[in-house]
Amino acid sequence: MRTATNGELIWVHADGRVRVALHVPSLTKLRTAPQTARVAGVWVPVMHRVPPRGVLYRHPVRVVERDGEWTAGPVFAILAAAGGHPFRGDRADFRAITAAGRARRAFVYVLPTDGIREGGWWKGFVRIGPGRWLALPCPAPQAVYNRIPNRKLERLPVSQRAKQMLSEQGIPMFNPGYFDKAVIYEIIQRAGLSRYLPESATDLDAATLHQMLQRHDAVYLKPVGGSIGHGILRIDRQGRGFRVAVLKHRRCEVHLAAGWPQAWRLVCRHRLRSRYVVQAAVPLIRHQGHPCDFRVLLQKRDGAWEVVGKGVRVAGRNAITTHVPNGGHIARAAEVLEEVFGEQGDDVHQSVDEMALQCARAIDAHYAHRLGEMSMDIGVDADGHPWFFEANAKPMKFDEPEIRQRSLAGVLDQLEALARREAR
């Protein structure tokens, strides 16, 4: 028989040490009163009164009694990069996730990549005030959410070792790492979804680019490991010449070339030291006179992918991408679709969702179903046809409040699902 109640984990500083205990008031519906309880993979003492002094931190948890044994939790961690003060990552995002965990009585802490240990107690961080994070001994988590903030930090040996240690200890994690655009395009093609992919080439050389510009009015050059549009080039044919736009450090520079040799020299001069993919530019629908595309958030629930929400990102003046940090702004998807397509807007809405789900399943299958969420950039042309531009393994925070709240709930749902699966 199983019964449940509420309790809280308490960190107490006494005799020069920090000890963790489970506080459960003496008036509880649980039938037994053991002296210890299991929290994730460790045992802690049970107390029925909060000490008058020395309490460093308190966090609500759920307490379950089964066969006379108490289990408290759940316990999850957000994987951040080591270093910084005291770690590297999006603190606003971490704050929102940990707060959402507290609301549902799940203990979520920030785990730097150098905080993983062989035993049951690890070094984690909890927020105790604006800009203040406290290091505490934390139980090894039952599941981990990977939010190492960029590719460079994720490639560091300490980050690779952290992932290896999680795997060796059987602790599930999502997501495994960042996507490579070239790999993603190949996955989409192999899955039989090429109808959604603009013509693309996974190698940038003069011959390939010149041939694509002969077939298309404009093409994009995208770094395979780029983010927020940094390093993207757009080349438009203009009569016998070319217009070359370069986006770096959130600024767009435009150069004119009288002919192909000069255009190729501009590409070589301004490209990043990175592999690039070449992709035909799709004529996008417009909102208030500016090109726009859709940012779609997908998460896995009970093993199935769902569209959490989508918003429209509208390009800024003279911009070559729709990223908000680069001057774009957001708009409501339903309003834009109705404005452009009228009564057919609902059909386009559904076709975007269907395409996103098909692509998500294909990408997840390639990564051995280890993904828990992703976002996609999807364009729509004047005929209402959706086009896949790219997928992001670690989505940026959505500005739409309703999507943001659903996404936080989805992260916790996925962590709980992973923990249940591992416990079987």
N, C-alpha and C positions, 0 to 999 in steps of 0.2 A: 504494500500500500504506500502511496506517495501523497505527502501534504506539502504545502508551500507557505512561506511568509516573507516578510521584508526584513532586511538587516542592513548593516553598513560595515565596510572595511574601515579600520581606524589605524593610523600610523602614530605611534607614541614614542617620544624620545625620553628615555630613562636610563640611568646608570651608564651614560655615554654611548648608548646604542639606540638604534631605531628598530622597534618591534612592530609587527603587524598582527592585528587581532580582528576577529569577527564580533561585532557588537549586535546582539539580538536581545531586545528588552525581555525581561523575565515574564511579562504577560504576553505569551505567544500561543498560537494555536498548534504549534508543533508538540507532539506527544512526548518526545524524549528531550533530554538536556545533556548532551555529551560535552566533554571538556574541550574537544578539538573539532574542527571542521575542515573539509577539503576545499581549497580554492585553486581552481585549475589543477596544477600538478603538485601543490604543496599543502601542508597541514598547518593550520594556525589555531591558537587558543581562542576559545569562545568566552566573551565577557558579557555580563548583563547590565553593567553600569559603565558609563563613560568616565575615565579618570579625570579628576579635577584639574590636573596640570599635565603639560608635556604633549598635548595632542597637536600633531603637525598637519594632519589632513584626514578628512572623512569622505567616504564615497558610498552612496546607496547601491546595494546589490540585492539580488533575489536569493532566497535560502530555500532549499528543497530538502525534505527529510524522506529517506527511503531506507527501509529495513534498519532503522535506528541510527543511520549515518546522515550527517548534515553535509550538504554541498552548497557552496556559495559562488556566485558569479553572475554572468559570464565575464571573462577577462580577455580583452583584445588589445592589440597594439597597432599604432601607425608607424611604419618604418620611415624614418627621416635620415638625412645624411649626417655623418659625424662632423664635428667642428662647429665653428660659429659660436654664438652665445645664447644657449648652450648647444644648439644643433642647427642644421640648415633645412629649411623648408618653409612652406606657406603657413605662418603662425595663425593667420585668420582662419584658414581652412582647418587647421588642427583644432583650434578653439571651437569651431562650429561642430566638428565631428565629436569631440569629447563631450560637449554640452548635450548633443543629441543622445549620446550614450547614457549620460547621467539621467536624462529624462525617462529613459526606459530601464533604469537600474542595471546598466551594463558598464563595467569599469573599462574605460579605454584610455590608454596612456601613450605618450610619444616615446618611441624606441629608436635612439640613434644606432647607426650601423655598428658602432663599437660598444654597444651596451648589451650584446647577446653573450650569455654565459653557458657553460656546460651544465650547470645545476639548475635548480628550480627557481632561483631568485636572480632577476636581471636588473640592470640599471635603466629606470624609466623616468619620465618627466611628467609632472602634472601642473596645471595652471592654477596659481593661487592669487592672481590679481593681474591688473593691466600690465602687460610686458614682463610679468614675473612667473618663471617656471621653476619648480622645485624638483631636485633629483631625489628619488626615493627607491628603495628596494621594492621591486614589483614581481608578482608571480609570472612565470613564463606564460605567454599568452596562448589561448586556444586557437587563435587565427590571427593573421597579420594582413594589414592593408598597406601596400607598397606605395608610398608617396615621396620617394627620393626625387628631388625637384628638377633635375636635368640630366641629360645624357652623360655629360662629363663626369659628374659625381657618381653616377650609377656604374661607370666603367672603372672606378677606383678599386684597387685590391680589397680595401676594407668593406666595400659594398658587395663585391663578389663573394668574399668570405662570409659575410652575413647571410646572404641567400643560401650558400652552401650549408651553413650551420642550421638554418631553419629546416632545410630539407632533411639533413641528417637526423634531426630530432623529431621529424614527422609532424612539423607544425605547418599547416596549410597557409598559403599566401596568394593573394591576388593584388595586382597584376604582375606578371613576371618581369616586364620591362617595356621600354619604348619601342614603337614600331619603326620599321624601315619602309619608306614609301615604295621603293622598288619591289620589295618582297610583298607588300600588300597588293600592289597592282597585279603581280603574278598570281597571287592567291585568288583574286577576283576573276582573272581570266581562266584559271584552271577550274574554277567552280562553275563555269558556263555562264558567267554574268557579264560578259564583255559588252553586252548591249548598254550597260550602264556606265561604261568606262570610256572617256574621251580617248582618241587615239594617243597612245603613249609609247615612249621608247625609254628603256631603262639605262641607256648609255648616251652620254652627251659627247658628240664629236661634230666636226664641221659638216661632214656629208649628211649625217642624220638630221641635223638641225636645218640645213639648207633644203633638204627634200621635204621636210614637214612644212616649212614656210612656203613651199611651192603648192602645197595642198590646202593650206589653211591661211586665213587672213592674219591670225595671231597665234602665238604659242607662249606657254609659260615654261620657264626653267626653274625647277624646284630642288633644293638640297634634300637628299634622302633623309637626313636627320635634322631638318630644320624645325623651328617652332616660331609661332607668332609672325610668320611671313619673312623672317630675317633671311636675307640672301636670295630671295626670289627675284627673277628677272622676267619681264614680259617684252616680247618683240612683236611689233605690229608692222605689216607691210604698208608702205605709203608710196604708191606709184612705183618708181624704180628704186626707191630708198627704203629705209627702215627707221622706226622709232624704238629705241631701247630704253626701257624704264627699269631702274634698279632700286630695290627696297633694302636698306640697311639701317640698323639702329633707329627704326621707326620713321625714317625719312626717305622720301622717294625722289630720286634724281632722274632726269630725262635727258637722253642724248640722241642726236640725229645722225644717221649714217647715210651717205650718198649712194652706197652700194653694198653688196654682200661682203667683200673683203673687210671694209671698215666696220660693218656690223659684227663680224666674227671677232675682230680685234677688240671691240668694246666688251663682248662677252668674256673673252679671255682675261681682260683687265679687271672686270668687276665681279666675276664669279668667286665664290668662296673656295677654299681648299677642301672640297668635299665632293663626293659623288653626286651627280644630278640626274633627275629624270626630266624628260621633255614631254610636254603634254599640250595637245591642241586646246586653245581657248574656246569655251562654249559661250555663245551669245546668251547672256542671262536675262531673265525678266528684270524689270526695273521698278523701284519704289521711289516716288517723288523725284523721278528723273535720274536716279542713281542705280547702278547694278547691285543686285543683292543675291545672297544665297542663304541656305538653311543650315543651322547648327543643330544637330539631332543628338540627344543623349539617350543611350541605351544601357540597361542594366539587366543582369541575370537574376531571376527570381524562381526558386524551386527548379533550377536547372534549365529554365526557358528564358529566352531573351524577350525583353519588353521595351517599347519606346516610352521613356519616362516623360519626355517633352521635347519640343523643338521651338526654336526662335529664329528670327530673321536677322541677319547681319547685313547692314547696308553700307556700301563703300563710301568713304569720304571723298571730298572733292579732289580730283586728279589722282586718286589712290588706285593701286593695282590689285589690292586685296580688300576683303571686307572686315579684317580684324579690327575690333574696337580699339585696342591699344594703338593702332596705326591710323586713327582718325575716323573709323567707322562708327555706326551707332546701331542700336537694336530697334526692332519693330516686331509687332505681334504677327505670328504666322497666319492666323485665320484672317486677319484684316488684309494682309498683302495678297493672299490667295483670292479672296473675294474681289479685291480691287482689280486684279489682273484677269481672273478667269470667270468671275461672276458665279453663276450657278454651278459651274464645273469645278469650283474651288475645292469642294469636298472630295471629288474624285482624284484631284492632284494630291491633296493631303494624304489620301489613302495610298496612292502609288509611291509617294516618298517613304511612308512608313514601311510598306511591303519591301521596297528595295533595301532599306536600311536593315531590316531584319534578316533578309537573305544574305547580305554581305556580312553581318555580324556572325551569323552561324558559320559561314565559310571561314572567316578569320579565326574564330574560336576553335574550330576543328583543327586548323593548322597548328595552333598553340596547345594542342592536347586538352582542350576545354578547361584551361587554367585561368581564363579571363573572367572578370566579374562585371566590368563596365567598359564602355568606350564611347567616344563621341565621333560624329562624322560631319564632314563638310559636304553638303550636297547642293548642286546647282539645279535649277529648273529652267528649261528653255520656253520659248513662246508657245510651243505645242503642248506644254505640260509634261514633257518627258524629264524624269529625274536623271541626274548625272552624278556619279561618285567621284569626288575630288580627293579626299583623304580621310583616314581614320586616326584617332588619337587615343593611345592606350591609357593616358592619364589626363582625363578631361579637365580643362580649366573650369573654375566656378562659373555657373550660369548666373546671369544677373537677374533673370526672371524669378521672383520670390517663390512662386508655386513650384517651379521646376527645382529650385534649390532645395526646398524642404523635402520633396519627393526623393531627390538624389541622396540626401543624408540618410533618410529612412532606408533607402535601397542598399547603401553601404553597410549599414548595421544588419540588415536582413541577410546579406551575402555572408558576412562574418559569422553570423549565427548558424547559417546553413553549412558552412565549411566546418565549424566546430562540431555540429551534430554528426556530420558525415564521418569525421575523423574518430569520433567517440564510438562508432559502431564496431 
